[in-house]
Every structure is written in structure tokens, then in C-alpha cells.
Amino acid sequence: MRGWRLRVAVIPVVLLLVLYVGVYVTWSRVAYRISSSYGASGFYFCYPRDHDAFLFHYAMVQVFYPLIKADELMGTGRAPAKEPFWGLSN
């Protein structure tokens, strides 16, 4: 009976972990393509058009921070990009 309860408790945790990693891998690879089109060395979780979009980007960086760092350490990922200063001159 105890093994059954443990499986019932572990299965949702494993499913959530797989979902978390799967969403990050899918979304980050799409984000790499988006940021490459803008010529950025980092990546954006959204199209870098306005400040409100960057609030979302920074929230996603916080949510996926452990996976971003693991991806960078393995050599397969990029660092998150910062908000660009388009239209500002030197």
C-alpha cells in the first residue's frame, strides 16, 4: 500500500518537471531564432518591441533561471538578452 501512495505522489511531480523542461527547451530554441533575426547575442522570450513585453521577458527569465544556467554550462544555450536601447544615440 505504501508503494502505491509514493507513486501517486511522485508521478505528478515528474510530469510537472518534464513539462517545465519541455516548455523551456521548445521556447528557448524559438527565442534563439527570434533574437538572431534582431542580431542579438542573447535571447528574448518575446519580440523586443516595447517595455511591457520586457516585463514578461524578465519574468520568464526568473521562472526558467535554473534551466538557463544549466543550458549555458552545457554549452548549448545563450544568456538572456537585456532590453535594447533603440533610438538612443551615443
N, C-alpha and C positions, 0 to 999 in steps of 0.2 A: 504494500500500500504506500510505503514511503517513497519508493522509486517513481510511482505514478505522480505523486504530488510534485516531486522535484522536476519531472519532465513538463508538467503543466506550468510550472513557474519559469523554467528555462526557455522553453520554446518561444514565447512572446519576446523575450529579451534578445534571443538570437535573431529572430525575424526583424526586430527593430534595428539591430546592429547591421544586418545585411542591407536593409532599406537605406540606412544612413550612409553607408559606404557606397552603395549603388547610386544613390542620388548625387553624392559628391563626385564620383568618377564621371558620370554622364554629364553633369552640369559643368564641371571644370573643363572638360575637353571641348564642349561647345563654347565656353567662355574663352578658351585659348584662341579659338578661331575668330571670335568677335574682336578680341584685343589685338590680334595680329592684323586685322583689317584696319585698325586705328594706328598701327605702328607702335603699340605699347610693348614694353618688355615684360610687364606683369600681366595680370588678367583681371577682368571685370566680371562680376556675376550679373551684370545688367549692361545695357547700352549706355555709355558715358555721355549723357546728353544734358542732364540738369542735376541740381543739388539734391532733389528729393530721391532720385534714383541712387545717388551715392549713400544716402541713409540706409537704403535697402542693401546695397553692396557691403557696407561696413557691418551691418547686422549679420549677413551671411558669412562674412569673414570670421566673426566671432563664433558663429554656430559650427563652422567647419574647421576652425583653427587647428585642432589636433591632426586632422587628415591633411591639411595644407602643409603643415610642418613635416609630417611623415612622407608626403609626396616629394617635398623638396629634398629631404635627407636621402631618399632613394635615388634622387637624380632624375626623376621623371616629371617633376612639377615645376611650376613657376611661383614666384611670390605674388601676392595680390597687389594690384596697381593702386596708386593713390589718385585722388581727384586731380584731373589736369587743370592747368590754368590757361585755358584757351582764351585768346583775345587780350592777354596781358603782355605788355612789351617789357623789354629789359630796362 
